[in-house]
Structure formats: structure tokens, C-alpha cells
Amino acid sequence: MENEKLELISSMEFEEDAPLYKIIDFVNKSLKDKNIIVGLSKNHNKIVISIYQT
């Protein structure tokens, strides 16, 4: 594995204060064909990010 190169799937620049939902939306669009969905929710005063495989 030490000689394997990482394959870039997608890349996008965001402002430092970009809303988290925009980043999650970008991740979901990028991983759609890999059957991965990322969810974003709020639990009391904390933000929860969940990753699902479909």
C-alpha cells in the first residue's frame, strides 16, 4: 500500500465560514456513484454527521 497513489474523486474550494450543509451537499454529489450518503443533523447543541452506505 505504500506505493499506491490516492485517486482524487472531486475537489471544490469553500470560504472559511461556508455553511456546513453546502460542504455536505458537495460530498454527497461527489460520492453518489460510490453508494455513500452523508447526513447532517443537530442534536441539542451539537452537530452530528452520519455516513451511510446504500
mmCIF file of the N, C-alpha and C atoms, coordinates in Angstrom:
data_MODEL
# 
_entry.id   MODEL 
# 
loop_
_atom_site.group_PDB 
_atom_site.id 
_atom_site.type_symbol 
_atom_site.label_atom_id 
_atom_site.label_alt_id 
_atom_site.label_comp_id 
_atom_site.label_asym_id 
_atom_site.label_entity_id 
_atom_site.label_seq_id 
_atom_site.pdbx_PDB_ins_code 
_atom_site.Cartn_x 
_atom_site.Cartn_y 
_atom_site.Cartn_z 
_atom_site.occupancy 
_atom_site.B_iso_or_equiv 
_atom_site.pdbx_formal_charge 
_atom_site.auth_seq_id 
_atom_site.auth_comp_id 
_atom_site.auth_asym_id 
_atom_site.auth_atom_id 
_atom_site.pdbx_PDB_model_num 
ATOM 1   N N  . MET A 1 1  ? 0.810   -1.190 0.000  1.00 0.00 ? 1  MET A N  1 
ATOM 2   C CA . MET A 1 1  ? 0.000   0.000  0.000  1.00 0.00 ? 1  MET A CA 1 
ATOM 3   C C  . MET A 1 1  ? 0.857   1.259  0.000  1.00 0.00 ? 1  MET A C  1 
ATOM 4   N N  . GLU A 1 2  ? 2.088   1.173  0.393  1.00 0.00 ? 2  GLU A N  1 
ATOM 5   C CA . GLU A 1 2  ? 2.925   2.368  0.470  1.00 0.00 ? 2  GLU A CA 1 
ATOM 6   C C  . GLU A 1 2  ? 3.225   2.968  -0.891 1.00 0.00 ? 2  GLU A C  1 
ATOM 7   N N  . ASN A 1 3  ? 3.117   2.204  -1.975 1.00 0.00 ? 3  ASN A N  1 
ATOM 8   C CA . ASN A 1 3  ? 3.381   2.731  -3.316 1.00 0.00 ? 3  ASN A CA 1 
ATOM 9   C C  . ASN A 1 3  ? 2.115   3.132  -4.048 1.00 0.00 ? 3  ASN A C  1 
ATOM 10  N N  . GLU A 1 4  ? 0.937   2.905  -3.413 1.00 0.00 ? 4  GLU A N  1 
ATOM 11  C CA . GLU A 1 4  ? -0.316  3.258  -4.063 1.00 0.00 ? 4  GLU A CA 1 
ATOM 12  C C  . GLU A 1 4  ? -0.530  4.762  -4.023 1.00 0.00 ? 4  GLU A C  1 
ATOM 13  N N  . LYS A 1 5  ? -1.048  5.297  -5.124 1.00 0.00 ? 5  LYS A N  1 
ATOM 14  C CA . LYS A 1 5  ? -1.358  6.721  -5.189 1.00 0.00 ? 5  LYS A CA 1 
ATOM 15  C C  . LYS A 1 5  ? -2.829  6.922  -4.847 1.00 0.00 ? 5  LYS A C  1 
ATOM 16  N N  . LEU A 1 6  ? -3.131  8.020  -4.220 1.00 0.00 ? 6  LEU A N  1 
ATOM 17  C CA . LEU A 1 6  ? -4.512  8.366  -3.928 1.00 0.00 ? 6  LEU A CA 1 
ATOM 18  C C  . LEU A 1 6  ? -5.179  8.893  -5.191 1.00 0.00 ? 6  LEU A C  1 
ATOM 19  N N  . GLU A 1 7  ? -6.402  8.472  -5.427 1.00 0.00 ? 7  GLU A N  1 
ATOM 20  C CA . GLU A 1 7  ? -7.170  8.934  -6.581 1.00 0.00 ? 7  GLU A CA 1 
ATOM 21  C C  . GLU A 1 7  ? -8.089  10.065 -6.147 1.00 0.00 ? 7  GLU A C  1 
ATOM 22  N N  . LEU A 1 8  ? -7.935  11.230 -6.740 1.00 0.00 ? 8  LEU A N  1 
ATOM 23  C CA . LEU A 1 8  ? -8.794  12.363 -6.438 1.00 0.00 ? 8  LEU A CA 1 
ATOM 24  C C  . LEU A 1 8  ? -10.155 12.126 -7.072 1.00 0.00 ? 8  LEU A C  1 
ATOM 25  N N  . ILE A 1 9  ? -11.196 12.170 -6.261 1.00 0.00 ? 9  ILE A N  1 
ATOM 26  C CA . ILE A 1 9  ? -12.562 11.984 -6.755 1.00 0.00 ? 9  ILE A CA 1 
ATOM 27  C C  . ILE A 1 9  ? -13.159 13.316 -7.166 1.00 0.00 ? 9  ILE A C  1 
ATOM 28  N N  . SER A 1 10 ? -12.975 14.326 -6.330 1.00 0.00 ? 10 SER A N  1 
ATOM 29  C CA . SER A 1 10 ? -13.547 15.635 -6.603 1.00 0.00 ? 10 SER A CA 1 
ATOM 30  C C  . SER A 1 10 ? -12.882 16.673 -5.714 1.00 0.00 ? 10 SER A C  1 
ATOM 31  N N  . SER A 1 11 ? -12.948 17.923 -6.121 1.00 0.00 ? 11 SER A N  1 
ATOM 32  C CA . SER A 1 11 ? -12.345 18.990 -5.341 1.00 0.00 ? 11 SER A CA 1 
ATOM 33  C C  . SER A 1 11 ? -13.153 20.268 -5.529 1.00 0.00 ? 11 SER A C  1 
ATOM 34  N N  . MET A 1 12 ? -13.296 21.035 -4.452 1.00 0.00 ? 12 MET A N  1 
ATOM 35  C CA . MET A 1 12 ? -14.012 22.308 -4.528 1.00 0.00 ? 12 MET A CA 1 
ATOM 36  C C  . MET A 1 12 ? -13.497 23.210 -3.412 1.00 0.00 ? 12 MET A C  1 
ATOM 37  N N  . GLU A 1 13 ? -13.392 24.494 -3.686 1.00 0.00 ? 13 GLU A N  1 
ATOM 38  C CA . GLU A 1 13 ? -12.959 25.441 -2.667 1.00 0.00 ? 13 GLU A CA 1 
ATOM 39  C C  . GLU A 1 13 ? -14.172 26.068 -1.990 1.00 0.00 ? 13 GLU A C  1 
ATOM 40  N N  . PHE A 1 14 ? -14.066 26.258 -0.673 1.00 0.00 ? 14 PHE A N  1 
ATOM 41  C CA . PHE A 1 14 ? -15.118 26.897 0.108  1.00 0.00 ? 14 PHE A CA 1 
ATOM 42  C C  . PHE A 1 14 ? -14.504 28.026 0.921  1.00 0.00 ? 14 PHE A C  1 
ATOM 43  N N  . GLU A 1 15 ? -15.286 29.033 1.209  1.00 0.00 ? 15 GLU A N  1 
ATOM 44  C CA . GLU A 1 15 ? -14.856 30.071 2.131  1.00 0.00 ? 15 GLU A CA 1 
ATOM 45  C C  . GLU A 1 15 ? -14.745 29.449 3.519  1.00 0.00 ? 15 GLU A C  1 
ATOM 46  N N  . GLU A 1 16 ? -13.922 30.044 4.378  1.00 0.00 ? 16 GLU A N  1 
ATOM 47  C CA . GLU A 1 16 ? -13.721 29.507 5.717  1.00 0.00 ? 16 GLU A CA 1 
ATOM 48  C C  . GLU A 1 16 ? -15.015 29.433 6.516  1.00 0.00 ? 16 GLU A C  1 
ATOM 49  N N  . ASP A 1 17 ? -15.933 30.342 6.267  1.00 0.00 ? 17 ASP A N  1 
ATOM 50  C CA . ASP A 1 17 ? -17.178 30.374 7.023  1.00 0.00 ? 17 ASP A CA 1 
ATOM 51  C C  . ASP A 1 17 ? -18.360 29.789 6.232  1.00 0.00 ? 17 ASP A C  1 
ATOM 52  N N  . ALA A 1 18 ? -18.072 28.922 5.276  1.00 0.00 ? 18 ALA A N  1 
ATOM 53  C CA . ALA A 1 18 ? -19.125 28.312 4.461  1.00 0.00 ? 18 ALA A CA 1 
ATOM 54  C C  . ALA A 1 18 ? -20.056 27.482 5.344  1.00 0.00 ? 18 ALA A C  1 
ATOM 55  N N  . PRO A 1 19 ? -21.355 27.540 5.077  1.00 0.00 ? 19 PRO A N  1 
ATOM 56  C CA . PRO A 1 19 ? -22.292 26.712 5.841  1.00 0.00 ? 19 PRO A CA 1 
ATOM 57  C C  . PRO A 1 19 ? -21.965 25.226 5.644  1.00 0.00 ? 19 PRO A C  1 
ATOM 58  N N  . LEU A 1 20 ? -22.054 24.490 6.725  1.00 0.00 ? 20 LEU A N  1 
ATOM 59  C CA . LEU A 1 20 ? -21.695 23.076 6.688  1.00 0.00 ? 20 LEU A CA 1 
ATOM 60  C C  . LEU A 1 20 ? -22.576 22.290 5.712  1.00 0.00 ? 20 LEU A C  1 
ATOM 61  N N  . TYR A 1 21 ? -23.841 22.683 5.563  1.00 0.00 ? 21 TYR A N  1 
ATOM 62  C CA . TYR A 1 21 ? -24.722 21.945 4.659  1.00 0.00 ? 21 TYR A CA 1 
ATOM 63  C C  . TYR A 1 21 ? -24.231 22.017 3.212  1.00 0.00 ? 21 TYR A C  1 
ATOM 64  N N  . LYS A 1 22 ? -23.566 23.090 2.830  1.00 0.00 ? 22 LYS A N  1 
ATOM 65  C CA . LYS A 1 22 ? -23.039 23.198 1.462  1.00 0.00 ? 22 LYS A CA 1 
ATOM 66  C C  . LYS A 1 22 ? -21.898 22.199 1.251  1.00 0.00 ? 22 LYS A C  1 
ATOM 67  N N  . ILE A 1 23 ? -21.091 22.017 2.267  1.00 0.00 ? 23 ILE A N  1 
ATOM 68  C CA . ILE A 1 23 ? -19.983 21.060 2.188  1.00 0.00 ? 23 ILE A CA 1 
ATOM 69  C C  . ILE A 1 23 ? -20.536 19.634 2.127  1.00 0.00 ? 23 ILE A C  1 
ATOM 70  N N  . ILE A 1 24 ? -21.540 19.337 2.955  1.00 0.00 ? 24 ILE A N  1 
ATOM 71  C CA . ILE A 1 24 ? -22.165 18.012 2.952  1.00 0.00 ? 24 ILE A CA 1 
ATOM 72  C C  . ILE A 1 24 ? -22.809 17.739 1.596  1.00 0.00 ? 24 ILE A C  1 
ATOM 73  N N  . ASP A 1 25 ? -23.470 18.733 1.006  1.00 0.00 ? 25 ASP A N  1 
ATOM 74  C CA . ASP A 1 25 ? -24.089 18.582 -0.314 1.00 0.00 ? 25 ASP A CA 1 
ATOM 75  C C  . ASP A 1 25 ? -23.037 18.245 -1.367 1.00 0.00 ? 25 ASP A C  1 
ATOM 76  N N  . PHE A 1 26 ? -21.901 18.940 -1.325 1.00 0.00 ? 26 PHE A N  1 
ATOM 77  C CA . PHE A 1 26 ? -20.803 18.662 -2.255 1.00 0.00 ? 26 PHE A CA 1 
ATOM 78  C C  . PHE A 1 26 ? -20.287 17.232 -2.078 1.00 0.00 ? 26 PHE A C  1 
ATOM 79  N N  . VAL A 1 27 ? -20.106 16.809 -0.829 1.00 0.00 ? 27 VAL A N  1 
ATOM 80  C CA . VAL A 1 27 ? -19.631 15.444 -0.558 1.00 0.00 ? 27 VAL A CA 1 
ATOM 81  C C  . VAL A 1 27 ? -20.625 14.429 -1.101 1.00 0.00 ? 27 VAL A C  1 
ATOM 82  N N  . ASN A 1 28 ? -21.913 14.643 -0.872 1.00 0.00 ? 28 ASN A N  1 
ATOM 83  C CA . ASN A 1 28 ? -22.925 13.708 -1.361 1.00 0.00 ? 28 ASN A CA 1 
ATOM 84  C C  . ASN A 1 28 ? -22.926 13.609 -2.890 1.00 0.00 ? 28 ASN A C  1 
ATOM 85  N N  . LYS A 1 29 ? -22.812 14.726 -3.564 1.00 0.00 ? 29 LYS A N  1 
ATOM 86  C CA . LYS A 1 29 ? -22.775 14.708 -5.031 1.00 0.00 ? 29 LYS A CA 1 
ATOM 87  C C  . LYS A 1 29 ? -21.521 13.994 -5.533 1.00 0.00 ? 29 LYS A C  1 
ATOM 88  N N  . SER A 1 30 ? -20.428 14.159 -4.813 1.00 0.00 ? 30 SER A N  1 
ATOM 89  C CA . SER A 1 30 ? -19.168 13.545 -5.229 1.00 0.00 ? 30 SER A CA 1 
ATOM 90  C C  . SER A 1 30 ? -19.149 12.035 -4.992 1.00 0.00 ? 30 SER A C  1 
ATOM 91  N N  . LEU A 1 31 ? -19.862 11.567 -3.969 1.00 0.00 ? 31 LEU A N  1 
ATOM 92  C CA . LEU A 1 31 ? -19.818 10.150 -3.609 1.00 0.00 ? 31 LEU A CA 1 
ATOM 93  C C  . LEU A 1 31 ? -21.063 9.375  -4.031 1.00 0.00 ? 31 LEU A C  1 
ATOM 94  N N  . LYS A 1 32 ? -21.954 10.021 -4.777 1.00 0.00 ? 32 LYS A N  1 
ATOM 95  C CA . LYS A 1 32 ? -23.211 9.398  -5.189 1.00 0.00 ? 32 LYS A CA 1 
ATOM 96  C C  . LYS A 1 32 ? -22.982 8.062  -5.888 1.00 0.00 ? 32 LYS A C  1 
ATOM 97  N N  . ASP A 1 33 ? -22.045 8.011  -6.808 1.00 0.00 ? 33 ASP A N  1 
ATOM 98  C CA . ASP A 1 33 ? -21.806 6.777  -7.564 1.00 0.00 ? 33 ASP A CA 1 
ATOM 99  C C  . ASP A 1 33 ? -21.077 5.708  -6.735 1.00 0.00 ? 33 ASP A C  1 
ATOM 100 N N  . LYS A 1 34 ? -20.614 6.067  -5.547 1.00 0.00 ? 34 LYS A N  1 
ATOM 101 C CA . LYS A 1 34 ? -19.944 5.111  -4.650 1.00 0.00 ? 34 LYS A CA 1 
ATOM 102 C C  . LYS A 1 34 ? -20.924 4.553  -3.618 1.00 0.00 ? 34 LYS A C  1 
ATOM 103 N N  . ASN A 1 35 ? -22.216 4.925  -3.758 1.00 0.00 ? 35 ASN A N  1 
ATOM 104 C CA . ASN A 1 35 ? -23.278 4.483  -2.854 1.00 0.00 ? 35 ASN A CA 1 
ATOM 105 C C  . ASN A 1 35 ? -23.041 4.910  -1.412 1.00 0.00 ? 35 ASN A C  1 
ATOM 106 N N  . ILE A 1 36 ? -22.554 6.130  -1.231 1.00 0.00 ? 36 ILE A N  1 
ATOM 107 C CA . ILE A 1 36 ? -22.317 6.711  0.085  1.00 0.00 ? 36 ILE A CA 1 
ATOM 108 C C  . ILE A 1 36 ? -23.187 7.955  0.220  1.00 0.00 ? 36 ILE A C  1 
ATOM 109 N N  . ILE A 1 37 ? -23.866 8.086  1.355  1.00 0.00 ? 37 ILE A N  1 
ATOM 110 C CA . ILE A 1 37 ? -24.666 9.267  1.650  1.00 0.00 ? 37 ILE A CA 1 
ATOM 111 C C  . ILE A 1 37 ? -24.210 9.811  2.997  1.00 0.00 ? 37 ILE A C  1 
ATOM 112 N N  . VAL A 1 38 ? -24.011 11.110 3.065  1.00 0.00 ? 38 VAL A N  1 
ATOM 113 C CA . VAL A 1 38 ? -23.622 11.767 4.305  1.00 0.00 ? 38 VAL A CA 1 
ATOM 114 C C  . VAL A 1 38 ? -24.801 12.604 4.780  1.00 0.00 ? 38 VAL A C  1 
ATOM 115 N N  . GLY A 1 39 ? -25.145 12.442 6.050  1.00 0.00 ? 39 GLY A N  1 
ATOM 116 C CA . GLY A 1 39 ? -26.258 13.180 6.634  1.00 0.00 ? 39 GLY A CA 1 
ATOM 117 C C  . GLY A 1 39 ? -25.768 14.193 7.650  1.00 0.00 ? 39 GLY A C  1 
ATOM 118 N N  . LEU A 1 40 ? -26.547 15.236 7.836  1.00 0.00 ? 40 LEU A N  1 
ATOM 119 C CA . LEU A 1 40 ? -26.205 16.305 8.776  1.00 0.00 ? 40 LEU A CA 1 
ATOM 120 C C  . LEU A 1 40 ? -27.435 16.564 9.631  1.00 0.00 ? 40 LEU A C  1 
ATOM 121 N N  . SER A 1 41 ? -27.264 16.539 10.953 1.00 0.00 ? 41 SER A N  1 
ATOM 122 C CA . SER A 1 41 ? -28.385 16.821 11.845 1.00 0.00 ? 41 SER A CA 1 
ATOM 123 C C  . SER A 1 41 ? -27.875 17.548 13.081 1.00 0.00 ? 41 SER A C  1 
ATOM 124 N N  . LYS A 1 42 ? -28.817 18.036 13.857 1.00 0.00 ? 42 LYS A N  1 
ATOM 125 C CA . LYS A 1 42 ? -28.467 18.741 15.086 1.00 0.00 ? 42 LYS A CA 1 
ATOM 126 C C  . LYS A 1 42 ? -29.092 17.993 16.254 1.00 0.00 ? 42 LYS A C  1 
ATOM 127 N N  . ASN A 1 43 ? -28.302 17.749 17.293 1.00 0.00 ? 43 ASN A N  1 
ATOM 128 C CA . ASN A 1 43 ? -28.763 17.057 18.483 1.00 0.00 ? 43 ASN A CA 1 
ATOM 129 C C  . ASN A 1 43 ? -28.438 17.954 19.672 1.00 0.00 ? 43 ASN A C  1 
ATOM 130 N N  . HIS A 1 44 ? -29.456 18.647 20.150 1.00 0.00 ? 44 HIS A N  1 
ATOM 131 C CA . HIS A 1 44 ? -29.289 19.647 21.216 1.00 0.00 ? 44 HIS A CA 1 
ATOM 132 C C  . HIS A 1 44 ? -28.328 20.727 20.729 1.00 0.00 ? 44 HIS A C  1 
ATOM 133 N N  . ASN A 1 45 ? -27.185 20.894 21.324 1.00 0.00 ? 45 ASN A N  1 
ATOM 134 C CA . ASN A 1 45 ? -26.238 21.940 20.907 1.00 0.00 ? 45 ASN A CA 1 
ATOM 135 C C  . ASN A 1 45 ? -25.078 21.390 20.086 1.00 0.00 ? 45 ASN A C  1 
ATOM 136 N N  . LYS A 1 46 ? -25.225 20.183 19.579 1.00 0.00 ? 46 LYS A N  1 
ATOM 137 C CA . LYS A 1 46 ? -24.137 19.558 18.817 1.00 0.00 ? 46 LYS A CA 1 
ATOM 138 C C  . LYS A 1 46 ? -24.601 19.232 17.411 1.00 0.00 ? 46 LYS A C  1 
ATOM 139 N N  . ILE A 1 47 ? -23.654 19.253 16.477 1.00 0.00 ? 47 ILE A N  1 
ATOM 140 C CA . ILE A 1 47 ? -23.918 18.873 15.091 1.00 0.00 ? 47 ILE A CA 1 
ATOM 141 C C  . ILE A 1 47 ? -23.446 17.434 14.905 1.00 0.00 ? 47 ILE A C  1 
ATOM 142 N N  . VAL A 1 48 ? -24.292 16.638 14.263 1.00 0.00 ? 48 VAL A N  1 
ATOM 143 C CA . VAL A 1 48 ? -23.970 15.236 14.023 1.00 0.00 ? 48 VAL A CA 1 
ATOM 144 C C  . VAL A 1 48 ? -23.828 14.993 12.528 1.00 0.00 ? 48 VAL A C  1 
ATOM 145 N N  . ILE A 1 49 ? -22.712 14.404 12.120 1.00 0.00 ? 49 ILE A N  1 
ATOM 146 C CA . ILE A 1 49 ? -22.517 13.999 10.731 1.00 0.00 ? 49 ILE A CA 1 
ATOM 147 C C  . ILE A 1 49 ? -22.560 12.477 10.702 1.00 0.00 ? 49 ILE A C  1 
ATOM 148 N N  . SER A 1 50 ? -23.445 11.921 9.887  1.00 0.00 ? 50 SER A N  1 
ATOM 149 C CA . SER A 1 50 ? -23.583 10.468 9.756  1.00 0.00 ? 50 SER A CA 1 
ATOM 150 C C  . SER A 1 50 ? -23.241 10.054 8.349  1.00 0.00 ? 50 SER A C  1 
ATOM 151 N N  . ILE A 1 51 ? -22.604 8.898  8.211  1.00 0.00 ? 51 ILE A N  1 
ATOM 152 C CA . ILE A 1 51 ? -22.223 8.371  6.896  1.00 0.00 ? 51 ILE A CA 1 
ATOM 153 C C  . ILE A 1 51 ? -22.942 7.037  6.694  1.00 0.00 ? 51 ILE A C  1 
ATOM 154 N N  . TYR A 1 52 ? -23.631 6.909  5.577  1.00 0.00 ? 52 TYR A N  1 
ATOM 155 C CA . TYR A 1 52 ? -24.408 5.713  5.267  1.00 0.00 ? 52 TYR A CA 1 
ATOM 156 C C  . TYR A 1 52 ? -23.906 5.094  3.961  1.00 0.00 ? 52 TYR A C  1 
ATOM 157 N N  . GLN A 1 53 ? -23.977 3.775  3.885  1.00 0.00 ? 53 GLN A N  1 
ATOM 158 C CA . GLN A 1 53 ? -23.720 3.072  2.631  1.00 0.00 ? 53 GLN A CA 1 
ATOM 159 C C  . GLN A 1 53 ? -25.049 2.494  2.165  1.00 0.00 ? 53 GLN A C  1 
ATOM 160 N N  . THR A 1 54 ? -25.409 2.783  0.910  1.00 0.00 ? 54 THR A N  1 
ATOM 161 C CA . THR A 1 54 ? -26.704 2.323  0.405  1.00 0.00 ? 54 THR A CA 1 
ATOM 162 C C  . THR A 1 54 ? -26.569 1.000  -0.308 1.00 0.00 ? 54 THR A C  1 
# 
